[in-house]
Amino acid sequence: MRADSGSRVDRGAPRSAPTGIRHGLTATVDLVIAGGTVVTGSSRSRCDVGVEAGRIAALGHQLSGDRVIDAQGMLVLPGGVDAHVHFTPASAAYSWVDDFATGSRAAAVGGITTVGNMTSARDDETLLTAMARVRREAETQSVVDFILHPVIRPPRASDVADIAALAAAGHGSLKLFMTDPAFDVHVAACMEAMQAAAAHGMTVLVHCEDQAVLAHRAAALIGSGRCDVRAYADSRPDYAEASAVARAASMARAAGARLYIVHLSSRAALSEARRARQRGQDILVETRPEYLYFTRDRLEAPTGALYVGAPPLREPADVEALWSGLSGGAIQTLGSDHAPWLRAHKLDPSQNVATLRQGLGVVDVMLPVLFSRGVTTSRLSLERFVALTATNPARVFGLYPAKGTIAVGSDADLTIWDPDAEWTLSDSGRETRADYNVYAGWSLRGRPRTTIVRGEVVVDRGEVVSPHPRGRFLPAAGGDGTVV
């Protein structure tokens, strides 16, 4: 798992100028990032980036600024867009340990400047009031910009009725869980929700695992005495995921909805998603970091519960299929699914195979690990790295070109990367409240040095230097479906 110590990132010769380049700028701008290699999802070029009033004002050479950041030898990338996080507001009744304050700081340290938060309503509120509540809390805590994904679980009549109002309030997405025990009971309402979302241009996010299969497998394993984490992968087999992807695709086809499959984990499920795309469906696939680096053997260790997420870790052949999907275009985005726990909660011995606590805290390490294991090993080009982690999620959720690229007029969300920095991940020194890191001890090459959110330096050399909340809610649309 260690990158070749002799590898170096190919910055390459300038190939094409970034979109929107302005030459001959004579005015002094607020900020200049000077001399770096600017990389987008489709190009790279050595040039300066001029920032004025929080936006990119110019791309050129020898720009003049009130403040200049020397980026010689560095890469200048669009800020990452992590469209799948679980920052739990203080007013929620969940046990994940990061709220927008700590979660957004962790994101910024990891080179991420925009997040998409999965947001559920409490029993005593509607989805509309829940979205308004969480938006208010996030605006007082977050150091990065954010969108909110309303979660329907299970659908209530009021939730379906609220979909038009949710779209009007700037929510361009809706999430469903096929793992919910009530999913099949309320499947007609789920279809109505999909159709209503499609009618208002919203993207439908779906957690694809067949609940009937999961319940049957868990009961059978517990009945046979296989109750602990070592049975976890067998309790959630790949065919439960693959069949759910096929079903979700059929439901989306009937509803005319764009489908976004979250955290896809297996070769079998990816094959079903490919089939749907090949027949012309608007279907998009996200995977999560752990499926690229770990296999189910991690669950056999005494600390195996630390690696529990849903779906579970898979086989080596699945890992290879996902890497192929990332590089070849069958997988369009990477999302952290950041849902952190304390170590003691994850290792609680009272849990069984059906009640293990799902989720890991990785928003701060997702991009550095992918850069080190993908770009420096030539599994991904720099442009593909940017496409997966910034451009594509911005396009999918209607944030492009304000987010996800470096172009005149775009928000000045930028990360300055040192591609040759060698460092070791640890459990300490992280902004997240999670007290363990499944990547601790990994040696990496390449890391974000500076993170800039709408023109303000939020992180410098790995430290949060502007902790005051400045994150803003982004009205999101369904996007145009164009990915690279």
N, C-alpha and C positions, 0 to 999 in steps of 0.2 A: 504493500500500500504506500510505500515511500516513493516520492518522485525521484527520478534519476538526478543525482547530484550534479551531473554535468549539463543538464538541460537549461536552456535559456528561452525566454519568450521572444519570438521573432517580431520585432516591431515593424520590420519591413520598410521598403522605400515608400514615399508618398505615392498612393495609387489613384485616389480621386478626392477632390475637395469635399468637405462636408456640405450638406445642403444649406443654402442660404448665405453663402460666404459674402462678406462685404469687404471690399478693398478701399484703401485710401481714407480710412476713418481718421479724422484729425482731432476730434473732440476727445477729451479725457473721460474715461468711464470710471465707475466706482471701483472695479476690481478687474485685474487681468491675471489669467493663469497662463504663464508664458513658457513657450518652448517645449511643451509636451506633445506626445503623439495622441491626437484626438481620434477616438474609435467610436463608430456607430454600428448599427446592425448590418450595414452594407458597405462601409468604407473606413479608411484610416488615412490620416494626413497629419504631418507635423505643422502645427500652427498655434497661434495664441487664441485664447477665448476671452472676449471682453464682456463684462457683466455690468448692466446698468439697471437700477430699480428692480432687482430680483430676476431679471430676464437676460438672456443672451443677446447682446447688442451687436456683436461683431465677431467674426472669425477671420483672422488674417495674420499679419506679421508685424512685429515691432509696434504693437498697440501700446497706448499710454493709459495708465490708470492711477487713481489715487492710492491704491494698494496693489502690489504685484506679488504673486506667489510664483516662485521659480519651480517649474515642472520639468526642467531639463532631465532627460533620462527616464521620465515617468510616463505613464499612460493616463490619459484623461478620458474617463468613461461617463456615460449617463448614470445618474444615481439609480440604484437598483429599485425595481418595483416588485415587491413581494405581495402577491395578491391573496395570500392565504395565511392569516395569523389569527390567533385567539388571545387577544389582549382583553383580559377580564375586567370590566369596570368594577369599581369598589362596591357599587350598588347591586351587583349580581350575586347569586348564591352558588357559585362554582368554586372549585378548589385549585384551579390553575393559579400560579403564584405571581404572574406578571399582569400589571395593568398597563394603561397607555404610557404612564410615566416611565416605568422601568423598561417595558417592552420596546418603546420607541427609541430610547437611548441605546438599547442593545442593537436595534436595527441600524441606527446611524453609525455605530462603531463598525458594523459589518458592511458598510457601504450602501445601505438601503435608505432611500429618501421618501418612498411612498409605500404604504401598506394597505391591504384590504382585510378588514376585520370581520370575522364571522360573528354575527350579532343576533342574539335570541331575545325573545320577549319573556318576561316573567308571567306567571299565571294570572296576575292581577292587572295586566296591561295589554294593549293592542300592539301589533307590530309598529304601527305609526308612532305611538308614544314611546315605545322602546328605542326606536331609531333616533328620535329627538333627544331622549335622555342620554343615550350613549354619545351622540354627537356633542352635546354640551360638556360631558365629562372629558371626552377626548380633547376638545379644544382648550381645556384648562390644564392638560397634562402632556400632550404629545409634542415632541420636537421634530417630527416628520409629518408630512401630509398623509391623508388617509381617505379611503372610501369605506363604506359599510355595506356588507352583504346581509340582507334580511334572511333569517333562517325560519322556515316553516317546518315545525316538528312537534306533533303531526299537524296537518292542516286543520285550522278552525275556519268556520264559515266567515268569520270576521276577517281572518287573514287573507283569504281569497278575495273578499270584497275590497280590501285595502290596496290591492296590487296597483290599481291605476293611480291612487294617491301616492303610493311609494315611488312609482316612476316619476310622477310630477315633482316629488320632493328631492329628486336627484339620485335615486338608487337604481342603478342599471342592471341589477342582478337579483337572483333569488336562489336560495339553497334548499335542497331536499336531501333527506337521509333515507336511503333504502334499507339501512340497518335498524331503523326504528321499529320496535315490535308492533306499532300501530300502522305501519306503512300500508300493508295489504288491506287492512280494515278500512283505510281512508284512501285507497288508490284512486277512486273516482274523483275525490277532491284534489288529489295530486295532479291528475290530468287537467282538471279545471285550472289549477294554479299554473301549470305549464302553458296552457293555451292563453290565459290572461297575460302571463309574462311575455309570450311571443307577440301578442297584440300590441304591447306597449314597448317593444324593442328591447326587452330585457334578456340577458343571458341566464340560462338555468344551470346552476351548479349542482352536481349530484355526487354524493358518496355512494359508490357502487359496490355493495356486497349484498347477497341475497339473505335476508333475515331468517327465512324458513330453514335454509341450509345451515346457517350459523347456529341457530337454536338446537337443531337436531344433532349437529356434530358435538356441541358443548355438552349436551345431556348424555350422549353416548360415551364420551370420554370420561365424564365425571362418574357415570355408572360403572365404568370399567376400572375405576381407581386412578385414572390419569387426570389429576386435578390441578397440577401446578403449571408453571410457566413453560416447562419443557413440552407441554402438549399444545401450546398456544397456536403455533403455525398450523397444526393439524385441525384445530378447531375452526379455522377460517381459511379453507383451501382455495387455491387459485380458481377452481371452477365455479365457486360461489361468486367470485369477483367477475369472471368472464361472462357468466350468465346474466349477472346484473347489468353489465355494460351493454350487452345485447338488448336486454329489456328496456333499459333507459333510452337507448337509441331508438327503439321502436316507439316508445311513448313520445319522445321528442319529435319523431317523424310525423306521428299522427297529429300532434299539437302544432306542428310548424315552428318548433322552438329551436334556438341555438343551444346546443348542449356542451357544457364544460365539465369534463370528468376530473374530479379532484384526486390527488395523490394515487394515481394508478401505479400498481406494484408488480404486475406479472406479464410475462410474454403472452399468456393466453388472453388476458384482458386487452392487451395492446392489439392483438390480432383482431378482436371484435371491433375495436375502435377504428382500425384501418378499413375493415369491411364497410363500416358505415360511411366513412369519408369517400371510399371508392364508389359508392353508389350515389354520391353527390350531397350527402348530408353535411350540414354546418355543425361539425363536431370538433371539439378541441380537447387536448389532453395535457394535464399537468402531472408531473411526478414530484416526489419529495426526496431530499438528499439521502436519507438512510438506505433507500432501495438501491442506490448506486454504489455503496461501499461495503455493506454488511449483508450477510446471509443468515439463514435461520439457525446456524450453529451457535450464534451469539446467545440464543435463548436457552441453550443447554448449560450455560455457566451459572454459578451461584448468584451472579448479579444480572441474570438474563432479563428480569423484569424492567431494568432500566431501559431496555431497547423495545419495549412494547409500544406499538402503535397499531392503528387499523387502517388498511390491511396490515398483516404481519410481514416480517422479513421473509424473503423467498429463497430460491435456489440460485447457484451460480449462473445457470442459463438465463434466468430472469434478469440478473444484473447486466449481462451482456446485451440482452435484447433492449433494455432501457437505454444503455449507452448508445446503441445503434439508433434507437429512436430519437435521442437528443441530437445526434450529429446529422441524421438523415432527414429530419423534419417530421417524423411521425408523432413526436412529442414536441409541443410548442412552448411550454413554460415549465419553470421550476418554482415550486412554492414551499416555504419552510414548514407549513402546518405547525407553527410555533405554539405549543401547548405545554408549558413547563410545570413540573412538579418538584417538590423537594425529594431528595434521595430516600428519606425515611418513608415517605408516602408511597413511592414506587415499590419499595422492598417490603412493604407491610405483609407479614406472613399470614395474615387472616384472609388474604385474597385467594381466589381460585381461578381456574382457566376462564371462567365466564365473567369474572369481576375485576380482572387486572386493570390497573389504571393506565389508560391510553394517553400517549402524548409525550413529546420531547421538546426541550428548549434549545433551538438551534438557529434562531434568526440572526444572531451575531456571527456565526461561523459558516453559514450556508455558502456565501459567495467566495470567501477565501479558500474553503475546501474544494469547491468546484473549480476555481481558478488553478489551484495547485494540482489537482488530480485530473483536470480536463485540459486546460490550456497549456500548462508547462510540459505535459506528456504528449501533446499534439492530438489528443482525442477530440478536442474542440478548437476551432479557430477563435481568435479574439472577437471577430464579428459575430460568430455563432454564440459565444458566451454573452455578448451584449444583447443579442436577439432574445435569448432564452430568459434572461434575468431582468430585462428592462423594456426593450422595444415591443416584444410580443404581448406581455401582460398589459402594457399601456394601450396597445391597439385593441386587445380583446375587450377591455373595459372602458373604451371611449375616452381615454386620457391623452392619447397621441394627437398632435405632436407637442403639446405642452409638456408631457412627460415622455420618458423613454428614448430620447434622442438628444443630440447636440446640434441645434440649428438656430439661426437668428429668429428671435421671437419666442423660442421655447423657454420654459422656466429654467433658471440657472441651478438645476439639480445636478451636481457633478461629484464624481469621486476621482481623486488623484491616487493612482495605484503605483506602488513601487514593485515592479514585476520580479525583481531579483532578491527581495528581502527574504531572509531565511529565519524562521521562527518556529517555536513549539507551542502548541495549544495546551492550556492547563484549565483546571477548574476555577482558579482564582482570577481576580482582575476582570470579571465580566460584569456587565451592567444588569443582566437578567438576575432575578431573585433565585433562579434554579441553582442549586448548590452542587451540581455535578454536570459533567460534559462528556458525552459518549465519545468525543474525539480527543479527549485529553491524552497528551503524550504524542500526538501526531506531529511530525515535522513537515512544515509547509514551505513552499516558495511562492512569494507574491502576497501582498496584503494592501488593503486600502489605507493610505496614509492620511488623507484629508477628505472629509465629507462635507459638502456644501449643499444647503437646502435653500432654494430661492435666493441665492447670492450671499447667504450668511454661512460662515464657517462654523459648523456645529461640532465637528470632531477634527482634531489635529493630532497626528502621531498616536492614534489609538485612544486618546483621551477626549471626553466630552468637554468642550471649552465654552459652549453656549447652551446651558441646560434649561433656559427659560422656555416655556411652551410657546411654540410658534406654528405648530402644525395646523393646517386648515382642512376642513372638510371639502372634498372634491366632488361636485356633482358629476356622476358617472353616467355614461350612456351605454347602450349595448355594444358599441364599437362597430367597425365596418367588416369584421371577420377576416381582414387581411393580415396575415402573419408572414414572417420571413424565416 
